[in-house]
């Protein structure tokens, strides 16, 4: 669900990102449409996007548990998580 500007995988289930700009782009699709996408890092809300592309600036170095939450037009919720290490 998440794409990164520059990334490489170093070990299973962890993505390492190097370089700028540091943006997280969430791909969310639903037949009824997407009302909003929320992005969390270590359970803190980073931002909410209401229109495609669901894009978030993320400039912080360190290790994060990223969670993207998509809410469709009927208020159904889907989410995806990943571990992210920003250099």
N, CA, C and O atoms as a Maestro MAE file, in Angstrom:
{
 s_m_m2io_version
 :::
 2.0.0
}

f_m_ct {
 s_m_title
 :::
 protein
 m_atom[348] {
  # First column is atom index #
  i_m_mmod_type
  r_m_x_coord
  r_m_y_coord
  r_m_z_coord
  i_m_residue_number
  s_m_chain_name
  s_m_pdb_residue_name
  s_m_pdb_atom_name
  i_m_atomic_number
  :::
  1 25 0.824 -1.181 0.000 1 A "UNK " " N  " 7
  2 3 0.000 0.000 0.000 1 A "UNK " " CA " 6
  3 2 0.871 1.248 0.000 1 A "UNK " " C  " 6
  4 15 0.413 2.292 -0.465 1 A "UNK " " O  " 8
  5 25 2.064 1.195 0.483 2 A "UNK " " N  " 7
  6 3 2.918 2.379 0.569 2 A "UNK " " CA " 6
  7 2 4.024 2.309 -0.472 2 A "UNK " " C  " 6
  8 15 4.589 1.243 -0.715 2 A "UNK " " O  " 8
  9 25 4.329 3.435 -1.080 3 A "UNK " " N  " 7
  10 3 5.450 3.556 -2.006 3 A "UNK " " CA " 6
  11 2 6.369 4.637 -1.476 3 A "UNK " " C  " 6
  12 15 5.918 5.553 -0.789 3 A "UNK " " O  " 8
  13 25 7.645 4.542 -1.785 4 A "UNK " " N  " 7
  14 3 8.614 5.495 -1.269 4 A "UNK " " CA " 6
  15 2 9.458 6.025 -2.404 4 A "UNK " " C  " 6
  16 15 9.664 5.336 -3.403 4 A "UNK " " O  " 8
  17 25 9.955 7.256 -2.258 5 A "UNK " " N  " 7
  18 3 10.719 7.896 -3.321 5 A "UNK " " CA " 6
  19 2 12.001 7.143 -3.639 5 A "UNK " " C  " 6
  20 15 12.306 6.940 -4.815 5 A "UNK " " O  " 8
  21 25 12.744 6.731 -2.661 6 A "UNK " " N  " 7
  22 3 13.962 5.948 -2.842 6 A "UNK " " CA " 6
  23 2 13.982 4.886 -1.758 6 A "UNK " " C  " 6
  24 15 13.892 5.204 -0.573 6 A "UNK " " O  " 8
  25 25 14.098 3.624 -2.158 7 A "UNK " " N  " 7
  26 3 14.060 2.593 -1.124 7 A "UNK " " CA " 6
  27 2 14.844 1.376 -1.564 7 A "UNK " " C  " 6
  28 15 15.105 1.174 -2.750 7 A "UNK " " O  " 8
  29 25 15.211 0.576 -0.589 8 A "UNK " " N  " 7
  30 3 15.743 -0.749 -0.860 8 A "UNK " " CA " 6
  31 2 15.438 -1.631 0.329 8 A "UNK " " C  " 6
  32 15 15.363 -1.152 1.461 8 A "UNK " " O  " 8
  33 25 15.264 -2.902 0.084 9 A "UNK " " N  " 7
  34 3 14.957 -3.839 1.158 9 A "UNK " " CA " 6
  35 2 16.248 -4.463 1.652 9 A "UNK " " C  " 6
  36 15 17.059 -4.943 0.860 9 A "UNK " " O  " 8
  37 25 16.436 -4.454 2.964 10 A "UNK " " N  " 7
  38 3 17.656 -5.009 3.535 10 A "UNK " " CA " 6
  39 2 17.414 -6.312 4.271 10 A "UNK " " C  " 6
  40 15 18.300 -7.165 4.323 10 A "UNK " " O  " 8
  41 25 16.249 -6.478 4.830 11 A "UNK " " N  " 7
  42 3 15.908 -7.714 5.509 11 A "UNK " " CA " 6
  43 2 14.400 -7.885 5.431 11 A "UNK " " C  " 6
  44 15 13.682 -6.954 5.066 11 A "UNK " " O  " 8
  45 25 13.937 -9.039 5.763 12 A "UNK " " N  " 7
  46 3 12.531 -9.350 5.612 12 A "UNK " " CA " 6
  47 2 11.640 -8.377 6.386 12 A "UNK " " C  " 6
  48 15 11.845 -8.143 7.577 12 A "UNK " " O  " 8
  49 25 10.660 -7.822 5.698 13 A "UNK " " N  " 7
  50 3 9.614 -6.974 6.271 13 A "UNK " " CA " 6
  51 2 10.086 -5.619 6.776 13 A "UNK " " C  " 6
  52 15 9.343 -4.962 7.506 13 A "UNK " " O  " 8
  53 25 11.274 -5.177 6.427 14 A "UNK " " N  " 7
  54 3 11.731 -3.837 6.804 14 A "UNK " " CA " 6
  55 2 12.172 -3.117 5.540 14 A "UNK " " C  " 6
  56 15 12.948 -3.661 4.754 14 A "UNK " " O  " 8
  57 25 11.686 -1.900 5.338 15 A "UNK " " N  " 7
  58 3 12.086 -1.087 4.203 15 A "UNK " " CA " 6
  59 2 12.975 0.029 4.700 15 A "UNK " " C  " 6
  60 15 12.652 0.690 5.687 15 A "UNK " " O  " 8
  61 25 14.096 0.247 4.027 16 A "UNK " " N  " 7
  62 3 15.015 1.332 4.356 16 A "UNK " " CA " 6
  63 2 14.903 2.381 3.262 16 A "UNK " " C  " 6
  64 15 14.948 2.053 2.076 16 A "UNK " " O  " 8
  65 25 14.755 3.646 3.657 17 A "UNK " " N  " 7
  66 3 14.612 4.738 2.701 17 A "UNK " " CA " 6
  67 2 15.786 5.685 2.856 17 A "UNK " " C  " 6
  68 15 16.113 6.111 3.964 17 A "UNK " " O  " 8
  69 25 16.423 6.015 1.725 18 A "UNK " " N  " 7
  70 3 17.530 6.964 1.697 18 A "UNK " " CA " 6
  71 2 17.229 7.986 0.616 18 A "UNK " " C  " 6
  72 15 16.761 7.629 -0.466 18 A "UNK " " O  " 8
  73 25 17.493 9.254 0.900 19 A "UNK " " N  " 7
  74 3 17.334 10.281 -0.119 19 A "UNK " " CA " 6
  75 2 16.140 11.183 0.114 19 A "UNK " " C  " 6
  76 15 15.323 10.961 1.008 19 A "UNK " " O  " 8
  77 25 16.067 12.201 -0.712 20 A "UNK " " N  " 7
  78 3 14.999 13.196 -0.630 20 A "UNK " " CA " 6
  79 2 14.397 13.367 -2.005 20 A "UNK " " C  " 6
  80 15 15.100 13.078 -2.973 20 A "UNK " " O  " 8
  81 25 13.178 13.804 -2.188 21 A "UNK " " N  " 7
  82 3 12.240 14.106 -1.105 21 A "UNK " " CA " 6
  83 2 11.727 12.823 -0.476 21 A "UNK " " C  " 6
  84 15 11.687 11.769 -1.110 21 A "UNK " " O  " 8
  85 25 11.347 12.934 0.748 22 A "UNK " " N  " 7
  86 3 10.809 11.780 1.470 22 A "UNK " " CA " 6
  87 2 9.299 11.926 1.528 22 A "UNK " " C  " 6
  88 15 8.760 12.668 2.349 22 A "UNK " " O  " 8
  89 25 8.647 11.224 0.668 23 A "UNK " " N  " 7
  90 3 7.189 11.245 0.622 23 A "UNK " " CA " 6
  91 2 6.686 9.816 0.671 23 A "UNK " " C  " 6
  92 15 7.267 8.912 0.072 23 A "UNK " " O  " 8
  93 25 5.613 9.634 1.385 24 A "UNK " " N  " 7
  94 3 4.940 8.349 1.415 24 A "UNK " " CA " 6
  95 2 3.679 8.503 0.585 24 A "UNK " " C  " 6
  96 15 2.863 9.390 0.835 24 A "UNK " " O  " 8
  97 25 3.524 7.638 -0.398 25 A "UNK " " N  " 7
  98 3 2.350 7.657 -1.263 25 A "UNK " " CA " 6
  99 2 1.576 6.371 -1.012 25 A "UNK " " C  " 6
  100 15 2.106 5.271 -1.165 25 A "UNK " " O  " 8
  101 25 0.319 6.528 -0.626 26 A "UNK " " N  " 7
  102 3 -0.531 5.382 -0.326 26 A "UNK " " CA " 6
  103 2 -1.437 5.125 -1.524 26 A "UNK " " C  " 6
  104 15 -2.103 6.040 -2.009 26 A "UNK " " O  " 8
  105 25 -1.462 3.900 -1.993 27 A "UNK " " N  " 7
  106 3 -2.364 3.492 -3.070 27 A "UNK " " CA " 6
  107 2 -3.588 2.855 -2.444 27 A "UNK " " C  " 6
  108 15 -3.489 1.794 -1.828 27 A "UNK " " O  " 8
  109 25 -4.743 3.489 -2.594 28 A "UNK " " N  " 7
  110 3 -5.989 2.973 -2.033 28 A "UNK " " CA " 6
  111 2 -7.061 3.009 -3.114 28 A "UNK " " C  " 6
  112 15 -7.220 4.015 -3.805 28 A "UNK " " O  " 8
  113 25 -7.792 1.917 -3.259 29 A "UNK " " N  " 7
  114 3 -8.854 1.813 -4.252 29 A "UNK " " CA " 6
  115 2 -10.063 1.132 -3.615 29 A "UNK " " C  " 6
  116 15 -9.927 0.240 -2.778 29 A "UNK " " O  " 8
  117 25 -11.253 1.577 -4.034 30 A "UNK " " N  " 7
  118 3 -12.490 0.946 -3.605 30 A "UNK " " CA " 6
  119 2 -13.557 1.277 -4.638 30 A "UNK " " C  " 6
  120 15 -13.571 2.383 -5.179 30 A "UNK " " O  " 8
  121 25 -14.448 0.336 -4.917 31 A "UNK " " N  " 7
  122 3 -15.504 0.565 -5.908 31 A "UNK " " CA " 6
  123 2 -16.390 1.742 -5.541 31 A "UNK " " C  " 6
  124 15 -16.849 2.463 -6.427 31 A "UNK " " O  " 8
  125 25 -16.643 1.955 -4.245 32 A "UNK " " N  " 7
  126 3 -17.501 3.062 -3.809 32 A "UNK " " CA " 6
  127 2 -16.754 4.384 -3.755 32 A "UNK " " C  " 6
  128 15 -17.365 5.446 -3.632 32 A "UNK " " O  " 8
  129 25 -15.426 4.319 -3.847 33 A "UNK " " N  " 7
  130 3 -14.599 5.519 -3.733 33 A "UNK " " CA " 6
  131 2 -13.970 5.611 -2.355 33 A "UNK " " C  " 6
  132 15 -14.453 5.009 -1.396 33 A "UNK " " O  " 8
  133 25 -12.905 6.359 -2.269 34 A "UNK " " N  " 7
  134 3 -12.187 6.554 -1.006 34 A "UNK " " CA " 6
  135 2 -12.530 7.929 -0.446 34 A "UNK " " C  " 6
  136 15 -12.372 8.945 -1.123 34 A "UNK " " O  " 8
  137 25 -12.999 7.947 0.792 35 A "UNK " " N  " 7
  138 3 -13.316 9.205 1.467 35 A "UNK " " CA " 6
  139 2 -12.050 9.882 1.972 35 A "UNK " " C  " 6
  140 15 -11.878 11.091 1.814 35 A "UNK " " O  " 8
  141 25 -11.155 9.087 2.586 36 A "UNK " " N  " 7
  142 3 -9.914 9.651 3.116 36 A "UNK " " CA " 6
  143 2 -8.921 8.546 3.413 36 A "UNK " " C  " 6
  144 15 -9.284 7.379 3.562 36 A "UNK " " O  " 8
  145 25 -7.655 8.943 3.496 37 A "UNK " " N  " 7
  146 3 -6.577 8.050 3.915 37 A "UNK " " CA " 6
  147 2 -5.828 8.750 5.035 37 A "UNK " " C  " 6
  148 15 -5.445 9.913 4.905 37 A "UNK " " O  " 8
  149 25 -5.619 8.038 6.135 38 A "UNK " " N  " 7
  150 3 -4.857 8.567 7.265 38 A "UNK " " CA " 6
  151 2 -3.550 7.800 7.370 38 A "UNK " " C  " 6
  152 15 -3.507 6.588 7.159 38 A "UNK " " O  " 8
  153 25 -2.486 8.521 7.698 39 A "UNK " " N  " 7
  154 3 -1.181 7.890 7.853 39 A "UNK " " CA " 6
  155 2 -0.689 8.102 9.274 39 A "UNK " " C  " 6
  156 15 -0.715 9.216 9.797 39 A "UNK " " O  " 8
  157 25 -0.238 7.008 9.893 40 A "UNK " " N  " 7
  158 3 0.274 7.033 11.257 40 A "UNK " " CA " 6
  159 2 1.711 6.536 11.270 40 A "UNK " " C  " 6
  160 15 2.069 5.637 10.508 40 A "UNK " " O  " 8
  161 25 2.529 7.118 12.131 41 A "UNK " " N  " 7
  162 3 3.885 6.639 12.391 41 A "UNK " " CA " 6
  163 2 3.992 6.420 13.894 41 A "UNK " " C  " 6
  164 15 3.836 7.358 14.676 41 A "UNK " " O  " 8
  165 25 4.258 5.190 14.296 42 A "UNK " " N  " 7
  166 3 4.298 4.831 15.723 42 A "UNK " " CA " 6
  167 2 3.042 5.302 16.445 42 A "UNK " " C  " 6
  168 15 3.117 5.854 17.543 42 A "UNK " " O  " 8
  169 25 1.897 5.082 15.825 43 A "UNK " " N  " 7
  170 3 0.569 5.407 16.365 43 A "UNK " " CA " 6
  171 2 0.280 6.899 16.471 43 A "UNK " " C  " 6
  172 15 -0.731 7.279 17.062 43 A "UNK " " O  " 8
  173 25 1.131 7.752 15.921 44 A "UNK " " N  " 7
  174 3 0.857 9.196 15.879 44 A "UNK " " CA " 6
  175 2 0.373 9.558 14.484 44 A "UNK " " C  " 6
  176 15 0.977 9.153 13.491 44 A "UNK " " O  " 8
  177 25 -0.719 10.323 14.403 45 A "UNK " " N  " 7
  178 3 -1.258 10.735 13.113 45 A "UNK " " CA " 6
  179 2 -0.296 11.696 12.431 45 A "UNK " " C  " 6
  180 15 0.040 12.743 12.984 45 A "UNK " " O  " 8
  181 25 0.147 11.340 11.229 46 A "UNK " " N  " 7
  182 3 1.033 12.189 10.434 46 A "UNK " " CA " 6
  183 2 0.214 13.132 9.569 46 A "UNK " " C  " 6
  184 15 0.583 14.292 9.382 46 A "UNK " " O  " 8
  185 25 -0.895 12.634 9.043 47 A "UNK " " N  " 7
  186 3 -1.732 13.474 8.196 47 A "UNK " " CA " 6
  187 2 -2.913 12.711 7.641 47 A "UNK " " C  " 6
  188 15 -3.017 11.491 7.775 47 A "UNK " " O  " 8
  189 25 -3.811 13.473 7.009 48 A "UNK " " N  " 7
  190 3 -4.994 12.922 6.362 48 A "UNK " " CA " 6
  191 2 -5.060 13.484 4.955 48 A "UNK " " C  " 6
  192 15 -4.912 14.690 4.756 48 A "UNK " " O  " 8
  193 25 -5.281 12.618 3.980 49 A "UNK " " N  " 7
  194 3 -5.406 13.041 2.582 49 A "UNK " " CA " 6
  195 2 -6.802 12.666 2.094 49 A "UNK " " C  " 6
  196 15 -7.295 11.569 2.357 49 A "UNK " " O  " 8
  197 25 -7.431 13.602 1.375 50 A "UNK " " N  " 7
  198 3 -8.794 13.400 0.905 50 A "UNK " " CA " 6
  199 2 -8.879 13.148 -0.593 50 A "UNK " " C  " 6
  200 15 -9.926 12.734 -1.091 50 A "UNK " " O  " 8
  201 25 -7.795 13.392 -1.314 51 A "UNK " " N  " 7
  202 3 -7.788 13.239 -2.764 51 A "UNK " " CA " 6
  203 2 -6.527 12.524 -3.205 51 A "UNK " " C  " 6
  204 15 -5.487 12.603 -2.552 51 A "UNK " " O  " 8
  205 25 -6.639 11.814 -4.342 52 A "UNK " " N  " 7
  206 3 -5.453 11.190 -4.929 52 A "UNK " " CA " 6
  207 2 -4.555 12.251 -5.528 52 A "UNK " " C  " 6
  208 15 -5.065 13.253 -6.030 52 A "UNK " " O  " 8
  209 25 -3.273 12.086 -5.501 53 A "UNK " " N  " 7
  210 3 -2.573 10.987 -4.844 53 A "UNK " " CA " 6
  211 2 -2.580 11.185 -3.328 53 A "UNK " " C  " 6
  212 15 -2.462 12.309 -2.841 53 A "UNK " " O  " 8
  213 25 -2.718 10.104 -2.603 54 A "UNK " " N  " 7
  214 3 -2.696 10.147 -1.139 54 A "UNK " " CA " 6
  215 2 -1.232 10.198 -0.728 54 A "UNK " " C  " 6
  216 15 -0.588 9.168 -0.530 54 A "UNK " " O  " 8
  217 25 -0.728 11.408 -0.605 55 A "UNK " " N  " 7
  218 3 0.710 11.651 -0.466 55 A "UNK " " CA " 6
  219 2 0.990 12.385 0.841 55 A "UNK " " C  " 6
  220 15 0.275 13.314 1.215 55 A "UNK " " O  " 8
  221 25 2.044 11.948 1.526 56 A "UNK " " N  " 7
  222 3 2.399 12.512 2.819 56 A "UNK " " CA " 6
  223 2 3.892 12.803 2.855 56 A "UNK " " C  " 6
  224 15 4.700 11.950 2.489 56 A "UNK " " O  " 8
  225 25 4.264 14.003 3.294 57 A "UNK " " N  " 7
  226 3 5.675 14.325 3.514 57 A "UNK " " CA " 6
  227 2 6.103 13.693 4.830 57 A "UNK " " C  " 6
  228 15 5.381 13.750 5.825 57 A "UNK " " O  " 8
  229 25 7.288 13.090 4.821 58 A "UNK " " N  " 7
  230 3 7.790 12.443 6.031 58 A "UNK " " CA " 6
  231 2 9.294 12.620 6.059 58 A "UNK " " C  " 6
  232 15 10.018 11.904 5.367 58 A "UNK " " O  " 8
  233 25 9.768 13.561 6.847 59 A "UNK " " N  " 7
  234 3 11.175 13.974 6.835 59 A "UNK " " CA " 6
  235 2 11.974 13.495 8.042 59 A "UNK " " C  " 6
  236 15 13.095 13.956 8.253 59 A "UNK " " O  " 8
  237 25 11.429 12.592 8.828 60 A "UNK " " N  " 7
  238 3 12.053 12.231 10.099 60 A "UNK " " CA " 6
  239 2 12.913 10.979 9.973 60 A "UNK " " C  " 6
  240 15 12.497 9.991 9.368 60 A "UNK " " O  " 8
  241 25 14.103 11.024 10.541 61 A "UNK " " N  " 7
  242 3 14.990 9.865 10.548 61 A "UNK " " CA " 6
  243 2 14.641 8.955 11.712 61 A "UNK " " C  " 6
  244 15 14.163 9.408 12.752 61 A "UNK " " O  " 8
  245 25 14.888 7.667 11.521 62 A "UNK " " N  " 7
  246 3 14.660 6.718 12.594 62 A "UNK " " CA " 6
  247 2 13.838 5.530 12.139 62 A "UNK " " C  " 6
  248 15 13.562 5.362 10.951 62 A "UNK " " O  " 8
  249 25 13.451 4.708 13.106 63 A "UNK " " N  " 7
  250 3 12.677 3.501 12.845 63 A "UNK " " CA " 6
  251 2 11.221 3.763 13.188 63 A "UNK " " C  " 6
  252 15 10.919 4.291 14.258 63 A "UNK " " O  " 8
  253 25 10.320 3.401 12.290 64 A "UNK " " N  " 7
  254 3 8.896 3.678 12.479 64 A "UNK " " CA " 6
  255 2 8.049 2.485 12.070 64 A "UNK " " C  " 6
  256 15 8.382 1.749 11.141 64 A "UNK " " O  " 8
  257 25 6.960 2.314 12.778 65 A "UNK " " N  " 7
  258 3 5.895 1.403 12.368 65 A "UNK " " CA " 6
  259 2 4.877 2.290 11.652 65 A "UNK " " C  " 6
  260 15 4.198 3.100 12.283 65 A "UNK " " O  " 8
  261 25 4.779 2.132 10.340 66 A "UNK " " N  " 7
  262 3 3.888 2.948 9.522 66 A "UNK " " CA " 6
  263 2 2.566 2.213 9.359 66 A "UNK " " C  " 6
  264 15 2.543 1.011 9.096 66 A "UNK " " O  " 8
  265 25 1.459 2.946 9.519 67 A "UNK " " N  " 7
  266 3 0.129 2.378 9.320 67 A "UNK " " CA " 6
  267 2 -0.665 3.323 8.433 67 A "UNK " " C  " 6
  268 15 -0.826 4.500 8.757 67 A "UNK " " O  " 8
  269 25 -1.160 2.809 7.316 68 A "UNK " " N  " 7
  270 3 -2.025 3.572 6.424 68 A "UNK " " CA " 6
  271 2 -3.441 3.041 6.584 68 A "UNK " " C  " 6
  272 15 -3.676 1.837 6.487 68 A "UNK " " O  " 8
  273 25 -4.380 3.946 6.830 69 A "UNK " " N  " 7
  274 3 -5.778 3.577 7.043 69 A "UNK " " CA " 6
  275 2 -6.615 4.239 5.959 69 A "UNK " " C  " 6
  276 15 -6.615 5.464 5.833 69 A "UNK " " O  " 8
  277 25 -7.329 3.435 5.176 70 A "UNK " " N  " 7
  278 3 -8.206 3.950 4.125 70 A "UNK " " CA " 6
  279 2 -9.655 3.778 4.564 70 A "UNK " " C  " 6
  280 15 -10.045 2.721 5.060 70 A "UNK " " O  " 8
  281 25 -10.444 4.830 4.376 71 A "UNK " " N  " 7
  282 3 -11.864 4.810 4.722 71 A "UNK " " CA " 6
  283 2 -12.641 5.078 3.441 71 A "UNK " " C  " 6
  284 15 -12.429 6.096 2.782 71 A "UNK " " O  " 8
  285 25 -13.548 4.156 3.086 72 A "UNK " " N  " 7
  286 3 -14.292 4.335 1.842 72 A "UNK " " CA " 6
  287 2 -15.532 5.198 2.071 72 A "UNK " " C  " 6
  288 15 -15.783 5.658 3.185 72 A "UNK " " O  " 8
  289 25 -16.297 5.409 1.012 73 A "UNK " " N  " 7
  290 3 -17.466 6.287 1.089 73 A "UNK " " CA " 6
  291 2 -18.604 5.711 1.924 73 A "UNK " " C  " 6
  292 15 -19.559 6.423 2.234 73 A "UNK " " O  " 8
  293 25 -18.518 4.426 2.297 74 A "UNK " " N  " 7
  294 3 -19.497 3.814 3.197 74 A "UNK " " CA " 6
  295 2 -18.935 3.638 4.606 74 A "UNK " " C  " 6
  296 15 -19.514 2.926 5.426 74 A "UNK " " O  " 8
  297 25 -17.816 4.284 4.878 75 A "UNK " " N  " 7
  298 3 -17.139 4.240 6.177 75 A "UNK " " CA " 6
  299 2 -16.560 2.868 6.533 75 A "UNK " " C  " 6
  300 15 -16.304 2.592 7.705 75 A "UNK " " O  " 8
  301 25 -16.353 2.014 5.537 76 A "UNK " " N  " 7
  302 3 -15.600 0.780 5.765 76 A "UNK " " CA " 6
  303 2 -14.127 1.141 5.875 76 A "UNK " " C  " 6
  304 15 -13.658 2.064 5.210 76 A "UNK " " O  " 8
  305 25 -13.405 0.421 6.708 77 A "UNK " " N  " 7
  306 3 -12.003 0.739 6.986 77 A "UNK " " CA " 6
  307 2 -11.116 -0.440 6.588 77 A "UNK " " C  " 6
  308 15 -11.422 -1.599 6.869 77 A "UNK " " O  " 8
  309 25 -10.010 -0.107 5.928 78 A "UNK " " N  " 7
  310 3 -8.968 -1.092 5.630 78 A "UNK " " CA " 6
  311 2 -7.635 -0.450 5.980 78 A "UNK " " C  " 6
  312 15 -7.483 0.768 5.889 78 A "UNK " " O  " 8
  313 25 -6.663 -1.274 6.383 79 A "UNK " " N  " 7
  314 3 -5.363 -0.707 6.732 79 A "UNK " " CA " 6
  315 2 -4.251 -1.657 6.335 79 A "UNK " " C  " 6
  316 15 -4.465 -2.846 6.101 79 A "UNK " " O  " 8
  317 25 -3.065 -1.095 6.268 80 A "UNK " " N  " 7
  318 3 -1.859 -1.867 6.000 80 A "UNK " " CA " 6
  319 2 -0.749 -1.269 6.846 80 A "UNK " " C  " 6
  320 15 -0.742 -0.066 7.104 80 A "UNK " " O  " 8
  321 25 0.190 -2.103 7.278 81 A "UNK " " N  " 7
  322 3 1.307 -1.630 8.097 81 A "UNK " " CA " 6
  323 2 2.623 -2.097 7.499 81 A "UNK " " C  " 6
  324 15 2.672 -3.062 6.736 81 A "UNK " " O  " 8
  325 25 3.676 -1.401 7.860 82 A "UNK " " N  " 7
  326 3 5.023 -1.822 7.490 82 A "UNK " " CA " 6
  327 2 6.022 -1.186 8.435 82 A "UNK " " C  " 6
  328 15 5.758 -0.138 9.025 82 A "UNK " " O  " 8
  329 25 7.164 -1.825 8.571 83 A "UNK " " N  " 7
  330 3 8.268 -1.261 9.339 83 A "UNK " " CA " 6
  331 2 9.134 -0.465 8.385 83 A "UNK " " C  " 6
  332 15 9.418 -0.911 7.273 83 A "UNK " " O  " 8
  333 25 9.558 0.720 8.822 84 A "UNK " " N  " 7
  334 3 10.300 1.634 7.960 84 A "UNK " " CA " 6
  335 2 11.478 2.220 8.725 84 A "UNK " " C  " 6
  336 15 11.330 2.673 9.860 84 A "UNK " " O  " 8
  337 25 12.640 2.207 8.099 85 A "UNK " " N  " 7
  338 3 13.831 2.823 8.676 85 A "UNK " " CA " 6
  339 2 14.275 3.931 7.739 85 A "UNK " " C  " 6
  340 15 14.655 3.668 6.598 85 A "UNK " " O  " 8
  341 25 14.228 5.178 8.218 86 A "UNK " " N  " 7
  342 3 14.580 6.352 7.420 86 A "UNK " " CA " 6
  343 2 15.990 6.791 7.773 86 A "UNK " " C  " 6
  344 15 16.292 7.034 8.942 86 A "UNK " " O  " 8
  345 25 16.857 6.895 6.769 87 A "UNK " " N  " 7
  346 3 18.231 7.364 6.970 87 A "UNK " " CA " 6
  347 2 18.366 8.795 6.519 87 A "UNK " " C  " 6
  348 15 19.451 9.370 6.608 87 A "UNK " " O  " 8
  :::
 }
 m_bond[347] {
  # First column is bond index #
  i_m_from
  i_m_to
  i_m_order
  :::
  1 1 2 1
  2 2 3 1
  3 3 4 2
  4 3 5 1
  5 5 6 1
  6 6 7 1
  7 7 8 2
  8 7 9 1
  9 9 10 1
  10 10 11 1
  11 11 12 2
  12 11 13 1
  13 13 14 1
  14 14 15 1
  15 15 16 2
  16 15 17 1
  17 17 18 1
  18 18 19 1
  19 19 20 2
  20 19 21 1
  21 21 22 1
  22 22 23 1
  23 23 24 2
  24 23 25 1
  25 25 26 1
  26 26 27 1
  27 27 28 2
  28 27 29 1
  29 29 30 1
  30 30 31 1
  31 31 32 2
  32 31 33 1
  33 33 34 1
  34 34 35 1
  35 35 36 2
  36 35 37 1
  37 37 38 1
  38 38 39 1
  39 39 40 2
  40 39 41 1
  41 41 42 1
  42 42 43 1
  43 43 44 2
  44 43 45 1
  45 45 46 1
  46 46 47 1
  47 47 48 2
  48 47 49 1
  49 49 50 1
  50 50 51 1
  51 51 52 2
  52 51 53 1
  53 53 54 1
  54 54 55 1
  55 55 56 2
  56 55 57 1
  57 57 58 1
  58 58 59 1
  59 59 60 2
  60 59 61 1
  61 61 62 1
  62 62 63 1
  63 63 64 2
  64 63 65 1
  65 65 66 1
  66 66 67 1
  67 67 68 2
  68 67 69 1
  69 69 70 1
  70 70 71 1
  71 71 72 2
  72 71 73 1
  73 73 74 1
  74 74 75 1
  75 75 76 2
  76 75 77 1
  77 77 78 1
  78 78 79 1
  79 79 80 2
  80 79 81 1
  81 81 82 1
  82 82 83 1
  83 83 84 2
  84 83 85 1
  85 85 86 1
  86 86 87 1
  87 87 88 2
  88 87 89 1
  89 89 90 1
  90 90 91 1
  91 91 92 2
  92 91 93 1
  93 93 94 1
  94 94 95 1
  95 95 96 2
  96 95 97 1
  97 97 98 1
  98 98 99 1
  99 99 100 2
  100 99 101 1
  101 101 102 1
  102 102 103 1
  103 103 104 2
  104 103 105 1
  105 105 106 1
  106 106 107 1
  107 107 108 2
  108 107 109 1
  109 109 110 1
  110 110 111 1
  111 111 112 2
  112 111 113 1
  113 113 114 1
  114 114 115 1
  115 115 116 2
  116 115 117 1
  117 117 118 1
  118 118 119 1
  119 119 120 2
  120 119 121 1
  121 121 122 1
  122 122 123 1
  123 123 124 2
  124 123 125 1
  125 125 126 1
  126 126 127 1
  127 127 128 2
  128 127 129 1
  129 129 130 1
  130 130 131 1
  131 131 132 2
  132 131 133 1
  133 133 134 1
  134 134 135 1
  135 135 136 2
  136 135 137 1
  137 137 138 1
  138 138 139 1
  139 139 140 2
  140 139 141 1
  141 141 142 1
  142 142 143 1
  143 143 144 2
  144 143 145 1
  145 145 146 1
  146 146 147 1
  147 147 148 2
  148 147 149 1
  149 149 150 1
  150 150 151 1
  151 151 152 2
  152 151 153 1
  153 153 154 1
  154 154 155 1
  155 155 156 2
  156 155 157 1
  157 157 158 1
  158 158 159 1
  159 159 160 2
  160 159 161 1
  161 161 162 1
  162 162 163 1
  163 163 164 2
  164 163 165 1
  165 165 166 1
  166 166 167 1
  167 167 168 2
  168 167 169 1
  169 169 170 1
  170 170 171 1
  171 171 172 2
  172 171 173 1
  173 173 174 1
  174 174 175 1
  175 175 176 2
  176 175 177 1
  177 177 178 1
  178 178 179 1
  179 179 180 2
  180 179 181 1
  181 181 182 1
  182 182 183 1
  183 183 184 2
  184 183 185 1
  185 185 186 1
  186 186 187 1
  187 187 188 2
  188 187 189 1
  189 189 190 1
  190 190 191 1
  191 191 192 2
  192 191 193 1
  193 193 194 1
  194 194 195 1
  195 195 196 2
  196 195 197 1
  197 197 198 1
  198 198 199 1
  199 199 200 2
  200 199 201 1
  201 201 202 1
  202 202 203 1
  203 203 204 2
  204 203 205 1
  205 205 206 1
  206 206 207 1
  207 207 208 2
  208 207 209 1
  209 209 210 1
  210 210 211 1
  211 211 212 2
  212 211 213 1
  213 213 214 1
  214 214 215 1
  215 215 216 2
  216 215 217 1
  217 217 218 1
  218 218 219 1
  219 219 220 2
  220 219 221 1
  221 221 222 1
  222 222 223 1
  223 223 224 2
  224 223 225 1
  225 225 226 1
  226 226 227 1
  227 227 228 2
  228 227 229 1
  229 229 230 1
  230 230 231 1
  231 231 232 2
  232 231 233 1
  233 233 234 1
  234 234 235 1
  235 235 236 2
  236 235 237 1
  237 237 238 1
  238 238 239 1
  239 239 240 2
  240 239 241 1
  241 241 242 1
  242 242 243 1
  243 243 244 2
  244 243 245 1
  245 245 246 1
  246 246 247 1
  247 247 248 2
  248 247 249 1
  249 249 250 1
  250 250 251 1
  251 251 252 2
  252 251 253 1
  253 253 254 1
  254 254 255 1
  255 255 256 2
  256 255 257 1
  257 257 258 1
  258 258 259 1
  259 259 260 2
  260 259 261 1
  261 261 262 1
  262 262 263 1
  263 263 264 2
  264 263 265 1
  265 265 266 1
  266 266 267 1
  267 267 268 2
  268 267 269 1
  269 269 270 1
  270 270 271 1
  271 271 272 2
  272 271 273 1
  273 273 274 1
  274 274 275 1
  275 275 276 2
  276 275 277 1
  277 277 278 1
  278 278 279 1
  279 279 280 2
  280 279 281 1
  281 281 282 1
  282 282 283 1
  283 283 284 2
  284 283 285 1
  285 285 286 1
  286 286 287 1
  287 287 288 2
  288 287 289 1
  289 289 290 1
  290 290 291 1
  291 291 292 2
  292 291 293 1
  293 293 294 1
  294 294 295 1
  295 295 296 2
  296 295 297 1
  297 297 298 1
  298 298 299 1
  299 299 300 2
  300 299 301 1
  301 301 302 1
  302 302 303 1
  303 303 304 2
  304 303 305 1
  305 305 306 1
  306 306 307 1
  307 307 308 2
  308 307 309 1
  309 309 310 1
  310 310 311 1
  311 311 312 2
  312 311 313 1
  313 313 314 1
  314 314 315 1
  315 315 316 2
  316 315 317 1
  317 317 318 1
  318 318 319 1
  319 319 320 2
  320 319 321 1
  321 321 322 1
  322 322 323 1
  323 323 324 2
  324 323 325 1
  325 325 326 1
  326 326 327 1
  327 327 328 2
  328 327 329 1
  329 329 330 1
  330 330 331 1
  331 331 332 2
  332 331 333 1
  333 333 334 1
  334 334 335 1
  335 335 336 2
  336 335 337 1
  337 337 338 1
  338 338 339 1
  339 339 340 2
  340 339 341 1
  341 341 342 1
  342 342 343 1
  343 343 344 2
  344 343 345 1
  345 345 346 1
  346 346 347 1
  347 347 348 2
  :::
 }
}
